[in-house]
Amino acid sequence: MRLLLVEDDDALRKTLTQALRGAGYGVDAVGDGRSADGALLCGHYAMVVLDLGLPDTDGMQLLQQLRQRGDRTPVLVLTARDSLDQRVLGLRQGADDYLTKPFALPELEARVAALIRRAGVGPARLSHGPLEFDPLTRQAHIGGRALELSAREASLLDALMQRPGEAVIKSRLAHTLGDWGSELGHNAIEVYVHRLRRKLEPFGIRIRTLHGLGYLLEKPDAH
């Protein structure tokens, strides 16, 4: 599940990206309104975390443009503008939630999860034989036993479980597991597939390599 983070402060953008990735989300992070608008026009996101103080445009204007073209992607506004009038304006312009700076990272993560849950973004729990995966919490279980996965392993499993028995091409996985402007190379994808295989195969769940194309999650009765 991918989020768009729009924050012009380099240090804060890096910190928020790491925190959200640690919570199991894919993150495309940009630092200005023009890049944010381009990302929203060419991609689909579960939600947007939007700072209002951008160098080239006001974040409120970006929010307004988003809503005017009918895009209902949930938006969490981050800003130092903490007056009542500013909060009311942001909500009226189409923000779904409002978090003033400074804030604690656990609160940000909780608000992101709540907005995604409220919006009903993404599918319900996925099942594949004894394997279950919740795309919202990023938790996997096999026969009721929790499976320890890194954030990228969870994203890889999510992508494969969305299309069981079908090929998922490497370029799609590179985008899913990478970050804005820094997609993973094919060798890195192979490393994560290898790590995930080692965790799934003891339970009879196999990932097949389709040379020159990508990977597929074999159906439970395929072996």
Backbone bond lengths (Angstrom), bond angles and torsions (degrees), N, CA, C in turn:
res aa  C-N    CA-C-N  psi(-1)  N-CA   C-N-CA  omega(-1)  CA-C   N-CA-C  phi
1 M - - - 1.455 - - 1.524 108.66 -
2 R 1.338 117.40 125.41 1.463 121.16 -172.43 1.526 111.15 -106.42
3 L 1.337 114.21 141.76 1.444 122.89 175.76 1.520 109.00 -117.39
4 L 1.327 116.61 151.60 1.454 121.55 171.21 1.519 107.76 -106.56
5 L 1.327 116.80 121.56 1.457 123.38 177.49 1.523 108.43 -105.95
6 V 1.327 116.99 123.64 1.456 122.80 -179.55 1.523 107.55 -118.42
7 E 1.333 116.25 104.41 1.470 122.04 -176.26 1.530 108.62 -150.44
8 D 1.335 117.38 124.81 1.457 120.04 -174.42 1.524 113.91 -82.64
9 D 1.318 118.94 -21.21 1.456 121.43 179.29 1.529 109.63 -77.22
10 D 1.334 116.45 116.69 1.468 120.53 -173.18 1.526 112.80 -58.92
11 A 1.328 116.48 -45.46 1.462 119.98 -176.69 1.529 111.01 -66.59
12 L 1.333 116.05 -43.85 1.466 119.30 179.74 1.520 110.85 -67.59
13 R 1.340 117.20 -38.98 1.463 120.46 178.41 1.530 110.37 -60.07
14 K 1.322 116.82 -42.34 1.465 120.78 179.35 1.524 110.86 -65.10
15 T 1.339 116.20 -43.66 1.468 120.47 -179.71 1.526 111.28 -62.96
16 L 1.334 116.65 -45.21 1.464 120.33 -179.25 1.523 111.23 -67.30
17 T 1.325 116.49 -38.26 1.467 119.99 178.00 1.515 110.45 -60.75
18 Q 1.332 116.57 -46.09 1.472 120.26 -179.75 1.524 111.13 -63.60
19 A 1.346 116.22 -40.91 1.459 119.45 -179.07 1.524 111.51 -65.17
20 L 1.326 116.96 -43.84 1.454 120.68 -178.20 1.528 111.36 -70.73
21 R 1.327 116.57 -36.95 1.460 119.32 175.01 1.524 110.47 -64.27
22 G 1.349 115.67 -39.29 1.453 119.78 177.89 1.516 112.34 -63.64
23 A 1.338 116.05 -26.68 1.464 120.96 177.58 1.527 111.81 -82.56
24 G 1.344 116.74 -1.21 1.461 120.29 174.13 1.505 115.82 102.36
25 Y 1.335 118.68 8.25 1.452 120.99 -179.38 1.526 111.19 -98.05
26 G 1.329 115.57 148.86 1.455 120.39 165.73 1.525 106.84 -80.98
27 V 1.329 117.17 139.77 1.462 120.57 -174.96 1.520 110.89 -130.31
28 D 1.331 116.19 126.05 1.457 122.42 167.28 1.519 105.64 -102.74
29 A 1.321 117.86 118.40 1.459 122.26 -174.54 1.523 110.73 -114.77
30 V 1.334 116.79 128.12 1.467 122.49 178.82 1.527 108.59 -132.17
31 G 1.348 114.76 162.63 1.448 119.10 -174.29 1.505 116.23 -117.96
32 D 1.327 118.11 8.57 1.464 119.93 179.60 1.526 109.85 -150.16
33 G 1.326 114.88 164.42 1.454 120.92 -175.79 1.511 114.02 -66.77
34 R 1.330 116.88 -37.85 1.463 120.00 -178.43 1.530 110.92 -63.28
35 S 1.337 116.13 -44.83 1.472 119.56 178.91 1.520 110.64 -65.20
36 A 1.343 115.97 -37.60 1.464 120.00 179.54 1.520 110.87 -64.50
37 D 1.328 116.80 -44.12 1.460 120.31 -179.38 1.520 110.81 -63.93
38 G 1.329 116.83 -40.63 1.466 120.49 177.86 1.516 111.98 -63.22
39 A 1.346 116.01 -40.75 1.465 119.73 178.98 1.518 111.22 -64.30
40 L 1.323 116.46 -40.43 1.465 120.56 -178.63 1.524 112.06 -70.28
41 L 1.322 116.72 -28.79 1.462 120.00 179.57 1.527 112.38 -76.49
42 C 1.336 116.09 -29.10 1.476 118.02 -174.54 1.521 113.46 -108.68
43 G 1.328 118.30 -4.21 1.455 119.55 -177.91 1.509 112.49 -135.18
44 H 1.332 115.62 168.48 1.469 121.49 177.46 1.519 108.20 -116.92
45 Y 1.326 115.99 132.83 1.459 121.13 -177.55 1.519 110.78 -127.27
46 A 1.330 115.14 148.86 1.457 119.88 175.46 1.518 110.49 -68.51
47 M 1.351 116.14 -32.53 1.464 120.24 175.98 1.522 109.85 -168.57
48 V 1.341 115.92 169.39 1.459 123.35 179.17 1.521 108.76 -121.79
49 V 1.329 115.99 132.79 1.464 122.06 170.95 1.522 105.54 -105.15
50 L 1.327 117.29 112.91 1.463 122.32 -166.18 1.520 112.69 -121.18
51 D 1.337 115.39 119.13 1.465 121.32 170.72 1.528 107.86 -83.02
52 L 1.313 117.55 142.74 1.467 119.87 -177.77 1.527 112.57 -86.89
53 G 1.323 118.02 -28.35 1.468 120.33 -175.99 1.505 112.91 -87.84
54 L 1.334 117.13 74.29 1.457 122.15 -177.97 1.535 110.22 -95.31
55 P 1.338 118.45 153.21 1.467 120.51 -174.09 1.519 115.24 -71.61
56 D 1.321 118.49 -26.48 1.465 120.06 -173.91 1.527 113.50 -110.99
57 T 1.310 117.70 -13.05 1.465 120.69 179.30 1.519 108.41 -160.40
58 D 1.297 117.13 161.51 1.454 120.42 175.45 1.525 108.71 -82.14
59 G 1.324 116.15 133.41 1.455 119.69 -178.91 1.516 112.84 -58.58
60 M 1.330 116.72 -28.55 1.460 120.20 178.30 1.531 110.72 -64.06
61 Q 1.338 115.32 -36.38 1.467 119.61 178.17 1.526 110.37 -67.63
62 L 1.317 116.18 -40.13 1.468 120.36 177.65 1.526 110.39 -62.01
63 L 1.316 116.43 -42.29 1.465 121.38 177.85 1.523 110.82 -61.69
64 Q 1.322 115.86 -43.91 1.461 120.55 179.94 1.525 111.19 -61.73
65 Q 1.333 116.78 -43.01 1.469 120.88 179.25 1.517 110.75 -63.18
66 L 1.318 115.85 -40.18 1.467 121.15 179.35 1.523 110.55 -59.21
67 R 1.308 116.68 -46.47 1.464 120.61 -178.45 1.529 112.04 -72.30
68 Q 1.322 117.24 -34.11 1.460 120.10 -179.47 1.517 112.38 -65.11
69 R 1.310 117.82 -28.45 1.470 118.87 177.96 1.530 111.89 -93.14
70 G 1.318 116.08 13.55 1.457 120.24 172.11 1.503 115.65 82.86
71 D 1.327 117.77 12.03 1.463 121.45 179.78 1.526 108.19 -82.83
72 R 1.340 116.59 117.69 1.465 121.67 -176.70 1.527 112.60 -101.86
73 T 1.327 117.36 18.35 1.457 120.16 177.34 1.526 110.37 -53.80
74 P 1.341 118.88 129.75 1.467 120.07 178.73 1.527 111.45 -57.89
75 V 1.338 116.63 138.43 1.466 122.29 -179.05 1.520 109.74 -126.55
76 L 1.317 115.58 124.38 1.452 122.74 171.73 1.522 108.00 -103.70
77 V 1.316 117.58 116.30 1.459 122.54 -178.51 1.522 109.99 -86.48
78 L 1.345 116.02 131.69 1.459 123.05 172.35 1.523 107.86 -112.93
79 T 1.311 117.15 130.25 1.461 117.74 -178.89 1.518 111.16 -165.62
80 A 1.333 114.09 157.27 1.466 120.65 173.57 1.526 110.97 -87.37
81 R 1.323 117.50 -5.10 1.463 121.60 179.39 1.528 108.82 -78.67
82 D 1.309 116.04 96.92 1.460 119.29 -170.97 1.523 114.26 -105.83
83 S 1.336 117.95 12.63 1.464 118.77 178.68 1.524 110.23 -73.53
84 L 1.324 115.74 155.19 1.458 120.46 178.69 1.521 111.10 -59.48
85 D 1.337 117.64 -42.30 1.460 121.46 -179.13 1.522 111.33 -59.95
86 Q 1.334 116.96 -41.20 1.459 120.75 -179.66 1.525 111.27 -68.04
87 R 1.314 116.53 -39.63 1.476 119.13 179.05 1.524 110.58 -66.06
88 V 1.325 116.26 -42.13 1.468 120.11 178.87 1.524 110.15 -64.19
89 L 1.332 117.07 -42.26 1.464 120.81 179.25 1.523 110.92 -60.83
90 G 1.328 116.66 -45.05 1.461 120.19 179.83 1.516 112.49 -60.21
91 L 1.322 116.37 -42.82 1.468 120.11 179.35 1.522 111.03 -67.26
92 R 1.315 116.99 -38.04 1.464 120.25 179.09 1.523 111.95 -69.79
93 Q 1.320 117.13 -28.96 1.461 120.10 178.85 1.526 112.12 -77.80
94 G 1.334 116.52 -9.21 1.460 118.65 175.35 1.502 115.66 121.97
95 A 1.343 118.46 5.13 1.461 119.51 176.33 1.523 109.53 -68.03
96 D 1.336 115.89 146.08 1.459 120.71 178.95 1.522 112.00 -95.04
97 D 1.320 116.60 -22.44 1.454 121.22 176.76 1.523 107.76 -157.79
98 Y 1.330 116.24 164.46 1.454 121.84 -170.93 1.520 107.60 -142.09
99 L 1.341 117.93 121.92 1.458 122.22 -179.30 1.519 108.59 -127.34
100 T 1.328 116.76 119.64 1.457 120.32 -176.63 1.527 111.24 -90.15
101 K 1.322 115.12 147.02 1.461 121.85 177.23 1.525 109.29 -84.95
102 P 1.342 116.77 145.72 1.469 127.78 -4.65 1.528 111.42 -77.88
103 F 1.319 115.94 157.13 1.460 120.61 -179.86 1.521 108.73 -141.39
104 A 1.316 116.64 162.42 1.460 122.34 177.83 1.521 109.58 -90.23
105 L 1.319 116.76 139.50 1.467 120.58 -179.04 1.528 112.86 -58.51
106 P 1.347 119.95 -40.36 1.473 118.42 177.91 1.526 112.38 -59.45
107 E 1.342 117.63 -34.15 1.461 119.17 178.57 1.524 110.34 -69.04
108 L 1.331 116.90 -41.38 1.466 119.89 177.08 1.523 110.20 -58.60
109 E 1.329 117.45 -48.37 1.459 121.30 -178.85 1.527 111.14 -61.47
110 A 1.334 116.79 -39.08 1.465 120.47 179.64 1.523 111.04 -67.25
111 R 1.334 117.32 -39.95 1.458 120.42 179.53 1.529 111.46 -68.60
112 V 1.326 116.73 -38.25 1.472 120.57 176.92 1.528 109.39 -61.39
113 A 1.319 116.90 -48.70 1.472 120.53 -179.60 1.524 111.03 -61.61
114 A 1.332 117.04 -39.57 1.460 120.54 -179.01 1.521 111.49 -66.23
115 L 1.339 116.81 -41.52 1.467 120.01 179.54 1.520 111.33 -64.85
116 I 1.322 116.31 -42.48 1.466 120.13 179.28 1.523 110.21 -64.12
117 R 1.324 115.77 -42.11 1.469 120.03 179.06 1.525 110.84 -64.31
118 R 1.327 116.25 -42.62 1.460 121.20 -178.66 1.523 111.04 -64.79
119 A 1.333 115.62 -37.69 1.458 120.08 -178.34 1.521 112.30 -77.27
120 G 1.324 117.40 -12.88 1.459 120.24 -178.12 1.506 111.68 66.83
121 V 1.342 116.43 31.82 1.463 120.58 -178.46 1.522 109.63 -74.44
122 G 1.326 115.51 135.01 1.443 120.22 176.44 1.522 112.62 85.89
123 P 1.304 117.96 166.58 1.456 122.01 -177.23 1.517 112.09 -79.11
124 A 1.315 115.48 166.75 1.459 120.77 173.68 1.528 108.53 -71.68
125 R 1.299 116.02 -175.42 1.462 121.05 -178.82 1.534 110.35 -53.78
126 L 1.324 115.70 134.49 1.462 122.13 -179.96 1.516 109.81 -97.55
127 S 1.327 115.83 143.36 1.461 121.01 179.95 1.518 109.81 -127.25
128 H 1.337 115.41 144.75 1.466 121.76 177.87 1.523 106.62 -151.03
129 G 1.343 115.74 94.17 1.460 118.51 -173.50 1.519 108.81 60.90
130 P 1.342 117.90 -130.19 1.471 120.61 -179.43 1.530 113.50 -78.77
131 L 1.351 116.58 -5.48 1.458 121.35 -175.83 1.521 111.06 -90.87
132 E 1.326 116.37 131.27 1.463 122.30 175.42 1.526 108.82 -125.95
133 F 1.337 115.26 142.54 1.464 120.17 -179.19 1.518 109.31 -140.49
134 D 1.325 115.55 132.11 1.461 121.86 177.59 1.525 108.28 -103.88
135 P 1.351 118.47 109.67 1.464 121.00 -177.10 1.521 114.01 -64.00
136 L 1.333 117.43 -22.76 1.464 119.75 -178.67 1.529 111.56 -81.10
137 T 1.324 117.40 -45.26 1.459 120.23 -179.81 1.525 112.24 -88.60
138 R 1.347 117.10 -14.61 1.468 124.26 -178.69 1.521 111.65 66.34
139 Q 1.324 116.79 26.10 1.457 121.62 -178.70 1.525 110.02 -101.58
140 A 1.345 115.41 136.61 1.462 121.65 177.62 1.523 109.24 -116.46
141 H 1.339 115.79 143.07 1.460 121.60 177.60 1.522 109.05 -136.09
142 I 1.308 115.84 143.15 1.466 121.79 173.71 1.511 107.68 -123.77
143 G 1.334 115.74 114.61 1.456 120.27 -177.52 1.515 112.21 58.48
144 G 1.336 116.96 34.38 1.453 121.33 179.90 1.517 114.64 84.41
145 R 1.318 116.87 -4.46 1.474 121.64 -179.02 1.530 109.17 -97.43
146 A 1.342 117.01 128.98 1.459 121.50 -178.99 1.528 110.45 -65.93
147 L 1.335 115.33 138.73 1.457 121.93 178.42 1.526 107.90 -107.70
148 E 1.324 117.38 122.68 1.456 121.86 -177.95 1.527 110.01 -78.52
149 L 1.335 116.16 115.79 1.464 121.51 -178.99 1.516 110.45 -128.57
150 S 1.328 116.34 143.82 1.458 120.41 170.54 1.524 108.59 -73.47
151 A 1.342 116.66 168.96 1.466 119.91 -179.60 1.520 111.08 -59.09
152 R 1.318 118.37 -41.96 1.463 120.60 -178.68 1.519 111.98 -74.73
153 E 1.309 117.66 -33.66 1.466 119.33 174.32 1.523 110.26 -63.87
154 A 1.327 116.83 -39.03 1.466 120.56 178.01 1.524 110.77 -65.19
155 S 1.341 117.05 -40.58 1.467 120.27 178.13 1.520 111.27 -65.55
156 L 1.331 116.89 -38.18 1.462 121.34 177.49 1.526 110.39 -64.57
157 L 1.321 116.86 -46.09 1.466 120.51 179.33 1.525 110.47 -62.54
158 D 1.322 117.29 -40.93 1.462 121.96 177.75 1.525 110.31 -57.01
159 A 1.335 116.70 -49.52 1.464 121.09 -178.23 1.521 111.60 -61.33
160 L 1.331 117.36 -40.77 1.466 121.07 -178.83 1.528 111.55 -71.80
161 M 1.336 116.59 -38.42 1.461 119.81 -178.05 1.528 112.42 -74.62
162 Q 1.323 116.77 -19.13 1.462 119.10 174.89 1.528 111.07 -67.63
163 R 1.355 116.08 -25.36 1.472 120.66 -176.86 1.525 110.32 -135.50
164 P 1.319 118.58 63.22 1.469 120.65 -178.49 1.521 111.14 -63.30
165 G 1.325 115.52 135.16 1.454 120.21 179.75 1.510 113.86 78.63
166 E 1.342 117.76 2.50 1.460 121.92 179.07 1.520 109.77 -121.10
167 A 1.331 115.69 152.53 1.464 120.58 -179.55 1.519 111.04 -71.85
168 V 1.318 115.71 135.76 1.467 122.22 171.29 1.524 106.07 -115.22
169 I 1.327 117.04 114.42 1.452 120.91 -171.84 1.534 111.42 -71.36
170 K 1.325 115.51 153.68 1.457 120.94 -175.59 1.519 112.47 -62.90
171 S 1.324 117.28 -36.95 1.461 118.91 -178.72 1.521 111.39 -63.04
172 R 1.331 116.84 -35.75 1.462 119.92 177.09 1.515 110.34 -67.85
173 L 1.334 117.04 -41.35 1.455 120.21 178.63 1.520 110.85 -65.75
174 A 1.334 117.28 -35.65 1.463 120.77 179.14 1.520 110.51 -61.98
175 H 1.332 116.47 -39.50 1.463 120.13 178.19 1.519 111.24 -71.96
176 T 1.324 116.58 -41.19 1.457 121.22 -177.62 1.527 111.72 -64.11
177 L 1.336 116.90 -40.63 1.454 121.01 -175.95 1.518 113.30 -89.25
178 G 1.346 117.36 -16.86 1.450 120.52 -177.17 1.508 112.41 -89.49
179 D 1.318 114.62 -169.08 1.453 122.33 177.92 1.518 108.60 -124.26
180 W 1.336 115.63 169.08 1.458 121.30 -178.50 1.531 110.72 -52.31
181 G 1.333 116.44 122.82 1.454 121.39 176.84 1.511 114.76 75.73
182 S 1.338 118.44 4.48 1.467 119.23 -177.11 1.526 110.20 -145.89
183 E 1.323 115.83 58.66 1.456 119.42 178.81 1.525 109.96 -62.31
184 L 1.320 116.07 148.48 1.451 121.00 179.60 1.525 110.91 -72.28
185 G 1.324 115.60 147.08 1.456 120.28 175.10 1.515 110.86 -76.29
186 H 1.335 115.95 165.56 1.456 120.03 -177.13 1.526 112.14 -63.69
187 N 1.341 117.33 -33.33 1.463 119.43 178.63 1.519 110.93 -64.07
188 A 1.335 116.50 -38.82 1.462 120.06 178.35 1.523 110.79 -66.40
189 I 1.340 116.76 -38.24 1.465 120.50 177.07 1.523 110.05 -59.30
190 E 1.334 116.60 -42.73 1.462 120.59 -179.68 1.525 111.54 -62.32
191 V 1.336 116.16 -35.67 1.470 119.81 178.51 1.523 110.49 -63.60
192 Y 1.348 117.05 -45.07 1.455 120.28 -179.06 1.520 111.52 -69.11
193 V 1.320 117.83 -35.47 1.465 120.74 176.14 1.529 109.47 -63.57
194 H 1.328 116.44 -42.98 1.469 120.40 179.54 1.530 110.87 -60.74
195 R 1.336 116.63 -43.06 1.468 120.61 -179.56 1.526 111.18 -65.08
196 L 1.340 115.80 -41.34 1.461 119.26 179.89 1.518 111.02 -67.85
197 R 1.332 116.59 -39.16 1.471 120.57 177.61 1.529 110.92 -56.09
198 R 1.324 116.10 -45.16 1.470 120.67 -176.62 1.527 111.04 -60.70
199 K 1.324 117.39 -28.01 1.456 121.06 -178.87 1.531 112.47 -87.02
200 L 1.349 116.70 -25.62 1.460 120.43 -175.82 1.520 113.89 -95.56
201 E 1.327 117.83 -35.42 1.458 120.89 -172.10 1.528 114.19 -62.49
202 P 1.340 120.06 -32.53 1.467 118.34 176.37 1.527 113.32 -60.30
203 F 1.328 116.61 -18.36 1.461 121.52 179.42 1.535 111.94 -102.70
204 G 1.335 116.12 11.19 1.456 120.37 177.28 1.516 114.95 79.26
205 I 1.314 117.54 17.43 1.460 121.64 179.40 1.519 108.10 -106.98
206 R 1.330 116.33 123.13 1.459 120.59 -171.21 1.522 112.75 -121.63
207 I 1.323 113.98 143.41 1.464 122.49 174.43 1.518 107.47 -108.43
208 R 1.311 117.05 120.12 1.462 121.15 -178.34 1.530 110.03 -94.50
209 T 1.321 115.63 136.98 1.464 121.51 175.10 1.521 109.66 -88.14
210 L 1.315 117.08 128.09 1.460 123.13 173.65 1.518 106.54 -106.71
211 H 1.324 116.24 98.82 1.459 121.29 -170.82 1.523 111.96 -57.40
212 G 1.328 114.93 130.98 1.451 120.77 179.73 1.520 113.59 80.79
213 L 1.334 117.34 -0.44 1.465 120.33 -177.24 1.524 112.15 -128.04
214 G 1.329 116.54 -65.64 1.463 118.80 -177.66 1.513 111.14 172.26
215 Y 1.335 116.53 -135.78 1.453 121.61 -174.69 1.526 110.10 -141.40
216 L 1.326 114.75 158.57 1.460 119.03 172.33 1.514 109.59 -142.31
217 L 1.306 115.47 149.82 1.455 122.31 175.82 1.520 107.00 -89.86
218 E 1.332 115.44 114.33 1.457 119.10 -177.27 1.518 111.60 -64.45
219 K 1.312 115.62 146.05 1.457 119.78 176.98 1.518 108.81 -65.18
220 P 1.339 117.40 148.38 1.465 120.26 -174.97 1.522 114.52 -55.22
221 D 1.344 117.86 -29.73 1.466 120.02 -178.33 1.508 111.98 -96.20
222 A 1.358 118.00 16.35 1.470 120.54 -176.30 1.514 112.14 -88.02
223 H 1.306 117.06 -1.82 1.470 118.02 -178.30 1.536 109.71 -129.89
